[in-house]
Amino acid sequence: MEQTTKDRALMKALAQKEPRQLPSNFAYVTMRRIKEEQRTEERRQHKLAIITVIAVTLVGVATLLYLLGDVIWQSLVSISLKPDGFALVLPTLFCLVFFALLNHWLSRHCTA
């Protein structure tokens, strides 16, 4: 059924007495449409990549918590029970935040 509809539309287009004239800016409009479709496809690919990274990260964290959850919990409990336990936590967190911000800044300003 669908094939016959396409055939009828093609036959109707071919049966026209005078050929259709293309607009004067046909190339410009066509190229603009192609660029819009390319941008749409790139956005879709970018969203898919972000979703994939988030999914893989969540699966990795869930796996770590499943496999090492007891060890991590015992470590946190032992750190909280000792008064010297937090002496290394704050400098470590400071370093992690510093390096994360440095990485973000470098990736923005030093792209090749």
DSSP file (Angstrom, degrees, kcal/mol; ACC not computed):
  #  RESIDUE AA STRUCTURE BP1 BP2  ACC     N-H-->O    O-->H-N    N-H-->O    O-->H-N    TCO  KAPPA ALPHA  PHI   PSI    X-CA   Y-CA   Z-CA
    1    1 A M     >        0   0    0      0, 0.0     4,-1.4     0, 0.0     5,-0.1   0.000 360.0 360.0 360.0 -44.3    0.0    0.0    0.0
    2    2 A E  H  >  +     0   0    0      1,-0.2     4,-1.9     2,-0.2     5,-0.2   0.866 360.0  55.6 -67.7 -35.4    2.8    2.4    0.9
    3    3 A Q  H  > S+     0   0    0      1,-0.2     4,-2.3     2,-0.2    -1,-0.2   0.887 105.8  51.2 -65.2 -38.3    4.7    1.7   -2.2
    4    4 A T  H  > S+     0   0    0      2,-0.2     4,-2.4     1,-0.2    -1,-0.2   0.849 107.0  53.7 -69.5 -32.8    1.7    2.5   -4.4
    5    5 A T  H  X S+     0   0    0     -4,-1.4     4,-2.2     2,-0.2    -1,-0.2   0.912 110.5  46.9 -65.5 -42.3    1.3    5.9   -2.7
    6    6 A K  H  X S+     0   0    0     -4,-1.9     4,-2.3     2,-0.2    -2,-0.2   0.902 111.6  51.5 -64.5 -40.8    4.9    6.7   -3.4
    7    7 A D  H  X S+     0   0    0     -4,-2.3     4,-2.7     1,-0.2    -2,-0.2   0.912 109.5  49.7 -63.4 -41.6    4.5    5.6   -7.0
    8    8 A R  H  X S+     0   0    0     -4,-2.4     4,-2.4     2,-0.2    -1,-0.2   0.911 110.7  49.4 -64.0 -41.8    1.4    7.8   -7.4
    9    9 A A  H  X S+     0   0    0     -4,-2.2     4,-2.0     2,-0.2    -1,-0.2   0.898 112.7  48.0 -64.2 -39.6    3.2   10.8   -6.0
   10   10 A L  H  X S+     0   0    0     -4,-2.3     4,-2.1     2,-0.2    -2,-0.2   0.914 112.0  48.6 -67.3 -42.4    6.2   10.2   -8.3
   11   11 A M  H  X S+     0   0    0     -4,-2.7     4,-1.6     1,-0.2    -2,-0.2   0.889 110.8  51.4 -64.9 -38.6    3.9    9.8  -11.3
   12   12 A K  H  < S+     0   0    0     -4,-2.4     4,-0.4     1,-0.2    -1,-0.2   0.897 110.3  48.8 -65.0 -40.2    2.0   13.0  -10.4
   13   13 A A  H >< S+     0   0    0     -4,-2.0     3,-0.7     1,-0.2    -2,-0.2   0.881 113.2  46.9 -67.4 -37.7    5.3   15.0  -10.1
   14   14 A L  H 3< S+     0   0    0     -4,-2.1    -1,-0.2     1,-0.2    -2,-0.2   0.770 104.7  61.9 -74.2 -24.9    6.5   13.6  -13.5
   15   15 A A  T 3< S+     0   0    0     -4,-1.6    -1,-0.2    -5,-0.2    -2,-0.2   0.519  74.3 118.9 -81.7  -4.4    3.2   14.4  -15.2
   16   16 A Q    <   -     0   0    0     -3,-0.7     4,-0.0    -4,-0.4    -3,-0.0  -0.351  62.1-139.6 -64.1 141.0    3.4   18.1  -14.6
   17   17 A K  S    S+     0   0    0      1,-0.1    -1,-0.1     2,-0.0    -3,-0.0   0.937  85.0  39.5 -68.6 -48.9    3.5   20.2  -17.8
   18   18 A E  S    S-     0   0    0      1,-0.0    -1,-0.1     3,-0.0     2,-0.1  -0.849  89.5-115.6-107.9 139.9    6.1   22.7  -16.7
   19   19 A P        -     0   0    0      0, 0.0     2,-0.2     0, 0.0    -2,-0.0  -0.404  35.2-107.4 -70.9 147.5    9.1   21.9  -14.7
   20   20 A R        -     0   0    0     -2,-0.1     2,-0.4     1,-0.1    -4,-0.0  -0.514  29.3-132.1 -75.7 140.8    9.4   23.5  -11.3
   21   21 A Q        -     0   0    0     -2,-0.2     3,-0.1    -3,-0.1    -1,-0.1  -0.759  16.3-127.9 -93.3 138.0   11.8   26.3  -10.8
   22   22 A L        -     0   0    0     -2,-0.4     4,-0.0     1,-0.1    -1,-0.0  -0.585  32.4-102.2 -80.8 146.9   14.2   26.2   -7.9
   23   23 A P    >   -     0   0    0      0, 0.0     3,-1.5     0, 0.0     4,-0.2  -0.262  29.8-113.3 -65.1 158.6   14.3   29.3   -5.7
   24   24 A S  T 3  S+     0   0    0      1,-0.3     3,-0.3     2,-0.1     4,-0.1   0.797 116.7  46.3 -66.7 -27.4   17.3   31.6   -6.2
   25   25 A N  T 3> S+     0   0    0      1,-0.2     4,-2.6     2,-0.1    -1,-0.3  -0.052  74.4 124.2-103.6  33.0   18.7   30.9   -2.7
   26   26 A F  H <> S+     0   0    0     -3,-1.5     4,-2.5     1,-0.2     5,-0.2   0.902  73.2  49.2 -59.3 -44.7   18.2   27.1   -3.0
   27   27 A A  H  > S+     0   0    0     -3,-0.3     4,-2.7     2,-0.2    -1,-0.2   0.918 112.4  48.3 -64.1 -42.6   21.9   26.3   -2.3
   28   28 A Y  H  > S+     0   0    0      2,-0.2     4,-2.4     1,-0.2    -2,-0.2   0.935 113.7  46.0 -63.2 -47.2   21.9   28.6    0.8
   29   29 A V  H  X S+     0   0    0     -4,-2.6     4,-2.2     2,-0.2    -1,-0.2   0.901 113.8  49.7 -63.7 -40.9   18.7   27.1    2.2
   30   30 A T  H  X S+     0   0    0     -4,-2.5     4,-2.3    -5,-0.2    -2,-0.2   0.931 111.9  46.8 -64.5 -45.8   19.9   23.6    1.5
   31   31 A M  H  X S+     0   0    0     -4,-2.7     4,-2.5     1,-0.2    -2,-0.2   0.886 111.6  52.0 -64.7 -38.3   23.2   24.2    3.2
   32   32 A R  H  X S+     0   0    0     -4,-2.4     4,-2.3     2,-0.2    -1,-0.2   0.910 110.3  48.5 -63.5 -41.7   21.5   25.8    6.2
   33   33 A R  H  X S+     0   0    0     -4,-2.2     4,-2.2     2,-0.2    -2,-0.2   0.897 111.0  50.4 -65.0 -40.6   19.2   22.8    6.6
   34   34 A I  H  X S+     0   0    0     -4,-2.3     4,-2.3     2,-0.2    -2,-0.2   0.918 110.9  49.1 -63.8 -43.1   22.1   20.4    6.4
   35   35 A K  H  X S+     0   0    0     -4,-2.5     4,-2.6     2,-0.2    -2,-0.2   0.892 110.1  51.3 -64.2 -39.1   24.0   22.4    9.1
   36   36 A E  H  X S+     0   0    0     -4,-2.3     4,-2.3     2,-0.2    -1,-0.2   0.909 110.8  48.2 -63.8 -41.3   21.0   22.4   11.3
   37   37 A E  H  X S+     0   0    0     -4,-2.2     4,-2.3     2,-0.2    -2,-0.2   0.886 111.0  50.9 -66.4 -38.0   20.6   18.6   10.9
   38   38 A Q  H  X S+     0   0    0     -4,-2.3     4,-2.6     2,-0.2    -2,-0.2   0.921 110.8  48.5 -64.0 -43.3   24.3   18.2   11.7
   39   39 A R  H  X S+     0   0    0     -4,-2.6     4,-2.5     2,-0.2    -2,-0.2   0.901 110.9  51.0 -63.0 -40.5   24.0   20.3   14.8
   40   40 A T  H  X S+     0   0    0     -4,-2.3     4,-2.2     2,-0.2    -1,-0.2   0.915 111.5  47.4 -62.3 -42.8   21.0   18.3   15.9
   41   41 A E  H  X S+     0   0    0     -4,-2.3     4,-2.5     2,-0.2    -2,-0.2   0.895 111.2  51.0 -66.2 -40.1   22.9   15.1   15.4
   42   42 A E  H  X S+     0   0    0     -4,-2.6     4,-2.5     2,-0.2    -2,-0.2   0.904 110.2  49.8 -64.7 -40.6   25.9   16.4   17.3
   43   43 A R  H  X S+     0   0    0     -4,-2.5     4,-2.6     2,-0.2     5,-0.2   0.910 111.0  49.5 -62.5 -41.9   23.7   17.4   20.2
   44   44 A R  H  X S+     0   0    0     -4,-2.2     4,-2.3     1,-0.2    -2,-0.2   0.921 112.2  47.6 -63.6 -43.3   22.0   14.0   20.3
   45   45 A Q  H  X S+     0   0    0     -4,-2.5     4,-2.3     2,-0.2    -2,-0.2   0.895 111.9  50.9 -63.4 -40.1   25.5   12.3   20.2
   46   46 A H  H  X S+     0   0    0     -4,-2.5     4,-2.3     2,-0.2    -2,-0.2   0.920 111.2  47.3 -65.3 -44.1   26.7   14.6   23.0
   47   47 A K  H  X S+     0   0    0     -4,-2.6     4,-2.6     1,-0.2    -1,-0.2   0.904 111.8  51.0 -63.2 -40.9   23.6   13.9   25.2
   48   48 A L  H  X S+     0   0    0     -4,-2.3     4,-2.2    -5,-0.2    -2,-0.2   0.894 109.9  49.9 -64.0 -39.4   24.0   10.2   24.6
   49   49 A A  H  X S+     0   0    0     -4,-2.3     4,-2.5     2,-0.2    -2,-0.2   0.908 111.4  48.5 -65.3 -41.9   27.7   10.4   25.6
   50   50 A I  H  X S+     0   0    0     -4,-2.3     4,-2.5     2,-0.2    -2,-0.2   0.925 111.9  48.8 -64.4 -44.0   26.8   12.2   28.8
   51   51 A I  H  X S+     0   0    0     -4,-2.6     4,-2.4     1,-0.2    -1,-0.2   0.897 111.6  50.3 -62.6 -39.7   24.1    9.7   29.7
   52   52 A T  H  X S+     0   0    0     -4,-2.2     4,-2.6     2,-0.2     5,-0.2   0.918 110.5  48.6 -64.8 -43.9   26.6    6.9   29.0
   53   53 A V  H  X S+     0   0    0     -4,-2.5     4,-2.4     1,-0.2    -2,-0.2   0.919 112.8  48.4 -63.0 -43.2   29.3    8.4   31.2
   54   54 A I  H  X S+     0   0    0     -4,-2.5     4,-2.6     2,-0.2    -2,-0.2   0.920 112.6  48.4 -62.9 -43.4   26.8    9.0   34.0
   55   55 A A  H  X S+     0   0    0     -4,-2.4     4,-2.3     1,-0.2    -2,-0.2   0.921 112.8  47.0 -64.0 -44.1   25.4    5.4   33.8
   56   56 A V  H  X S+     0   0    0     -4,-2.6     4,-2.4     2,-0.2    -1,-0.2   0.894 112.6  50.5 -65.8 -38.8   28.9    3.9   33.8
   57   57 A T  H  X S+     0   0    0     -4,-2.4     4,-2.8    -5,-0.2     5,-0.2   0.927 111.0  48.0 -64.0 -45.0   29.9    6.0   36.7
   58   58 A L  H  X S+     0   0    0     -4,-2.6     4,-2.5     1,-0.2    -2,-0.2   0.896 112.2  49.0 -63.5 -39.7   26.8    5.0   38.7
   59   59 A V  H  X S+     0   0    0     -4,-2.3     4,-2.3    -5,-0.2    -1,-0.2   0.904 112.1  49.4 -66.1 -39.7   27.4    1.4   38.0
   60   60 A G  H  X S+     0   0    0     -4,-2.4     4,-2.5     2,-0.2    -2,-0.2   0.926 112.7  45.8 -64.8 -45.1   31.1    1.7   39.0
   61   61 A V  H  X S+     0   0    0     -4,-2.8     4,-2.6     1,-0.2     5,-0.2   0.912 113.2  50.3 -64.8 -41.4   30.2    3.4   42.3
   62   62 A A  H  X S+     0   0    0     -4,-2.5     4,-2.2    -5,-0.2    -1,-0.2   0.896 110.9  49.5 -63.0 -39.3   27.5    0.9   43.0
   63   63 A T  H  X S+     0   0    0     -4,-2.3     4,-2.8     2,-0.2     5,-0.3   0.921 111.0  49.1 -65.7 -43.9   29.9   -2.0   42.3
   64   64 A L  H  X S+     0   0    0     -4,-2.5     4,-3.2     1,-0.2    -2,-0.2   0.919 112.9  47.5 -61.3 -43.1   32.5   -0.5   44.6
   65   65 A L  H  X S+     0   0    0     -4,-2.6     4,-1.1     1,-0.2    -1,-0.2   0.877 113.5  48.4 -66.6 -35.8   30.0    0.0   47.4
   66   66 A Y  H  < S+     0   0    0     -4,-2.2     4,-0.2    -5,-0.2    -2,-0.2   0.929 121.5  34.0 -68.1 -44.6   28.7   -3.6   46.9
   67   67 A L  H  < S+     0   0    0     -4,-2.8    -2,-0.2     1,-0.2    -3,-0.2   0.873 136.1  21.3 -80.7 -37.8   32.2   -5.1   46.9
   68   68 A L  H  X S+     0   0    0     -4,-3.2     4,-2.6    -5,-0.3     5,-0.2   0.186  85.8 112.3-118.5  16.2   33.9   -2.8   49.4
   69   69 A G  H  X S+     0   0    0     -4,-1.1     4,-2.5     1,-0.2     5,-0.2   0.893  80.6  47.9 -59.3 -43.5   31.1   -1.3   51.4
   70   70 A D  H  > S+     0   0    0     -4,-0.2     4,-2.6     2,-0.2    -1,-0.2   0.905 112.8  48.5 -65.7 -41.3   31.9   -3.0   54.6
   71   71 A V  H  > S+     0   0    0      2,-0.2     4,-2.2     1,-0.2    -2,-0.2   0.919 112.9  47.7 -65.2 -43.4   35.6   -2.0   54.4
   72   72 A I  H  X S+     0   0    0     -4,-2.6     4,-2.3     2,-0.2    -2,-0.2   0.921 112.7  49.1 -64.0 -43.3   34.8    1.6   53.6
   73   73 A W  H  X S+     0   0    0     -4,-2.5     4,-2.3    -5,-0.2    -2,-0.2   0.921 111.2  49.1 -63.6 -43.6   32.3    1.7   56.5
   74   74 A Q  H  X S+     0   0    0     -4,-2.6     4,-2.5     1,-0.2    -1,-0.2   0.876 110.3  51.8 -63.7 -36.7   34.8    0.2   59.0
   75   75 A S  H  X S+     0   0    0     -4,-2.2     4,-2.3     2,-0.2    -2,-0.2   0.925 110.3  47.9 -65.4 -43.8   37.4    2.7   57.8
   76   76 A L  H  X S+     0   0    0     -4,-2.3     4,-2.2     2,-0.2    -2,-0.2   0.890 112.5  49.4 -63.9 -39.2   35.0    5.6   58.4
   77   77 A V  H  X S+     0   0    0     -4,-2.3     4,-1.6     2,-0.2    -2,-0.2   0.924 111.7  48.0 -65.8 -43.7   34.1    4.3   61.8
   78   78 A S  H  X S+     0   0    0     -4,-2.5     4,-1.3     1,-0.2    -2,-0.2   0.868 111.8  50.5 -67.2 -34.7   37.7    3.8   62.8
   79   79 A I  H  < S+     0   0    0     -4,-2.3     6,-0.4     1,-0.2    -1,-0.2   0.908 111.1  48.6 -66.6 -40.9   38.6    7.4   61.6
   80   80 A S  H  < S+     0   0    0     -4,-2.2    -2,-0.2     1,-0.2    -1,-0.2   0.789 108.5  54.0 -72.1 -25.6   35.7    8.9   63.6
   81   81 A L  H  < S+     0   0    0     -4,-1.6    -1,-0.2    -5,-0.1    -2,-0.2   0.816  98.2  71.1 -77.8 -30.1   36.7    7.0   66.8
   82   82 A K  S >< S-     0   0    0     -4,-1.3     3,-1.0    -5,-0.1     4,-0.4  -0.694  75.0-143.9 -87.2 136.5   40.3    8.3   66.8
   83   83 A P  T 3  S+     0   0    0      0, 0.0     3,-0.4     0, 0.0    -1,-0.1   0.796 102.9  51.4 -69.3 -25.3   40.8   11.9   67.6
   84   84 A D  T >  S+     0   0    0      1,-0.2     3,-1.1     2,-0.1     4,-0.4   0.469  85.6  92.6 -85.7  -2.0   43.7   12.1   65.2
   85   85 A G  G X  S+     0   0    0     -3,-1.0     3,-0.7    -6,-0.4     4,-0.4   0.837  83.1  48.9 -64.4 -35.4   41.6   10.6   62.4
   86   86 A F  G 3> S+     0   0    0     -3,-0.4     4,-1.4    -4,-0.4    -1,-0.3   0.514  86.6  88.0 -84.5  -3.1   40.4   13.9   60.9
   87   87 A A  G <4 S+     0   0    0     -3,-1.1    -1,-0.2     1,-0.2    -2,-0.2   0.834  98.9  34.4 -64.6 -31.3   43.9   15.4   60.8
   88   88 A L  T <> S+     0   0    0     -3,-0.7     4,-1.6    -4,-0.4    -1,-0.2   0.648 107.0  69.5 -95.5 -17.1   44.4   13.9   57.3
   89   89 A V  H  > S+     0   0    0     -4,-0.4     4,-2.6     2,-0.2     5,-0.2   0.939  97.9  48.0 -69.6 -46.9   40.9   14.2   56.0
   90   90 A L  H  X S+     0   0    0     -4,-1.4     4,-2.5     2,-0.2     5,-0.2   0.928 113.5  45.1 -65.0 -46.6   40.8   18.0   55.7
   91   91 A P  H  > S+     0   0    0      0, 0.0     4,-2.5     0, 0.0    -1,-0.2   0.893 114.1  51.5 -63.3 -35.3   44.1   18.4   53.9
   92   92 A T  H  X S+     0   0    0     -4,-1.6     4,-2.5     2,-0.2    -2,-0.2   0.933 111.2  46.4 -65.8 -44.5   43.2   15.5   51.6
   93   93 A L  H  X S+     0   0    0     -4,-2.6     4,-2.5     2,-0.2     5,-0.2   0.900 111.4  52.6 -63.2 -40.2   39.8   17.1   50.8
   94   94 A F  H  X S+     0   0    0     -4,-2.5     4,-2.6    -5,-0.2    -2,-0.2   0.929 111.0  46.9 -60.1 -45.3   41.5   20.4   50.2
   95   95 A C  H  X S+     0   0    0     -4,-2.5     4,-2.8     2,-0.2     5,-0.2   0.909 111.6  51.0 -63.9 -42.2   43.9   18.8   47.8
   96   96 A L  H  X S+     0   0    0     -4,-2.5     4,-2.1     2,-0.2    -2,-0.2   0.928 112.8  45.1 -62.5 -44.5   41.2   17.0   46.0
   97   97 A V  H  X S+     0   0    0     -4,-2.5     4,-2.5     2,-0.2     5,-0.2   0.917 113.3  51.3 -65.4 -42.4   39.1   20.2   45.5
   98   98 A F  H  X S+     0   0    0     -4,-2.6     4,-2.6    -5,-0.2    -2,-0.2   0.943 112.6  44.4 -59.5 -49.0   42.2   22.1   44.5
   99   99 A F  H  X S+     0   0    0     -4,-2.8     4,-2.4     1,-0.2    -1,-0.2   0.841 111.8  53.3 -69.0 -31.8   43.2   19.6   41.8
  100  100 A A  H  X S+     0   0    0     -4,-2.1     4,-2.1    -5,-0.2    -1,-0.2   0.923 112.2  44.6 -66.3 -42.9   39.6   19.3   40.6
  101  101 A L  H  X S+     0   0    0     -4,-2.5     4,-2.7     2,-0.2    -2,-0.2   0.901 113.2  51.0 -67.1 -40.0   39.4   23.0   40.1
  102  102 A L  H  X S+     0   0    0     -4,-2.6     4,-2.8    -5,-0.2     5,-0.2   0.917 110.2  49.6 -62.0 -43.3   42.8   23.2   38.5
  103  103 A N  H  X S+     0   0    0     -4,-2.4     4,-2.3     2,-0.2    -1,-0.2   0.915 112.0  48.2 -61.2 -43.5   41.8   20.4   36.1
  104  104 A H  H  X S+     0   0    0     -4,-2.1     4,-1.5     2,-0.2    -2,-0.2   0.929 113.5  46.7 -63.6 -45.4   38.6   22.2   35.2
  105  105 A W  H  X S+     0   0    0     -4,-2.7     4,-2.2     1,-0.2     5,-0.2   0.920 113.6  48.2 -64.4 -44.1   40.4   25.6   34.7
  106  106 A L  H  X S+     0   0    0     -4,-2.8     4,-2.3     1,-0.2    -1,-0.2   0.879 108.6  53.8 -65.0 -37.5   43.2   24.0   32.5
  107  107 A S  H  < S+     0   0    0     -4,-2.3    -1,-0.2    -5,-0.2    -2,-0.2   0.834 113.1  44.3 -68.0 -29.3   40.7   22.1   30.4
  108  108 A R  H  < S+     0   0    0     -4,-1.5     3,-0.3    -5,-0.2    -2,-0.2   0.890 124.5  30.4 -77.5 -40.7   38.9   25.4   29.6
  109  109 A H  H  < S+     0   0    0     -4,-2.2    -2,-0.2     1,-0.2    -3,-0.2   0.629 118.5  48.9 -99.4 -15.1   41.9   27.5   28.9
  110  110 A C     <  +     0   0    0     -4,-2.3     2,-0.3    -5,-0.2    -1,-0.2  -0.206  68.6 148.6-122.1  43.4   44.5   25.2   27.5
  111  111 A T              0   0    0     -3,-0.3    -4,-0.0     1,-0.1    -3,-0.0  -0.580 360.0 360.0 -78.5 140.0   42.6   23.3   24.8
  112  112 A A              0   0    0     -2,-0.3    -1,-0.1     0, 0.0    -2,-0.0   0.432 360.0 360.0 -91.3 360.0   44.8   22.2   21.9
